[in-house]
Amino acid sequence: MNILITAFNTILYQPLLNILVLLYTYLGDFGIAVIVLTLIIKLLLYPSSLKSLKSQRALTELQPEIKKVQQQYKDDKTGQAKAMMELYKRKKISPFSGCLPLLFQLPILIALYRVFWGGLDSNQMAFLYSWVSAPGAVNTTFLGFLNLAQPNGVMAVLAGISQFIFSKLTMKPQKNSPGEKPGFTNMMQKQMIYFFPILTIMIVWRLPSAIGLYWLVSTLFSIIQHQLVFSRGQDTNPVSQKPTETEKRS
C-alpha cells in the first residue's frame, strides 16, 4: 500500500503541484494557473482521447451493421456476441476504447483534488522540487472575486451544463425504425445524458471550485475536440478503409 501511495505522489501529485506552483508564480492568478494546467493535462492526454473519439466515430457509423447482427442473432445471445466481436475485429475497432480517457482522468482528478483542497498551504510546499521556489502566501481568488479553495454552486452548475452538452454530443441514441420499440441500450443512453451532468454537479458542489474550473475547462476542450473529429472527412474514420483485393473480387 505504501508503495502505491509513494508511486501516486511521485508520478501524479508532486508533478501537478509543482507545475501549478510554477504557473501561479509566473501568471500571478490562481484561476488562470488552473486553466493553463488543465490545458497542459488535456494536451498530454490528447493522443489517447483522439484515438477514443475516432473509435467512437467509427462505432457510430457502424450502427447499421451492428443492428443487422442484432436482428440476425436476436434469439441467440452467444452467437450475437461472437458475431459482434468478429465485426469489431474485422473493422479494427475496440468497443472499450472510450473508457480509456476516463481511466486516465480519474487518478489525475484525485491528485488535483489533493492539490486544490490544500489551497497550496505550507504543508504542501514540502513536496516542491528543489528548483521550484515556494510562492509564500497563495491568493486562491480567481479574477479578484471567486475563491477557488472554497465550494461554489455556480461553478458546479457550469460544470454540469458543460457535461450535459458533451453527453448530448457523445451519447446520441440510435434511431429506431417506424413502429420499433426503443432498445435497452437506447434507453440507457437517454438516461446517462442526464445522469452524468447531475452527478457532476453533486460531486463538484462540495469540492473546492478549482475542481469545478478544471472540470469545466476540460469538458469544453473535449467538446471542441469532439466537434473537430466528427466534422472531418473520411480520413479520420477507421471504418472507411480501402477495400482489400478479396473484397474487390467479391
Secondary structure, DSSP 8 states (H G I E B T S, - for coil): -HHHHHHHIIIIIHHHHHHHHHHHHHH--HHHHHHHHHHHHHHHTHHHHHHHHHHHHHHHHTHHHHHHHHHHTTT-HHHHHHHHHHHHHHHT--TTGGGHHHHHHHHHHHHHHHHHHTTT-TTGGGGS-TTS---SS---EETTTEETTS--HHHHHHHHHHHHHHHHHH-------TT----HHHHHHHHHHHHHHHHHHHHHHTS-HHHHHHHHHHHHHHHHHHHHHHHS-GGG-SS-----HHHHH-
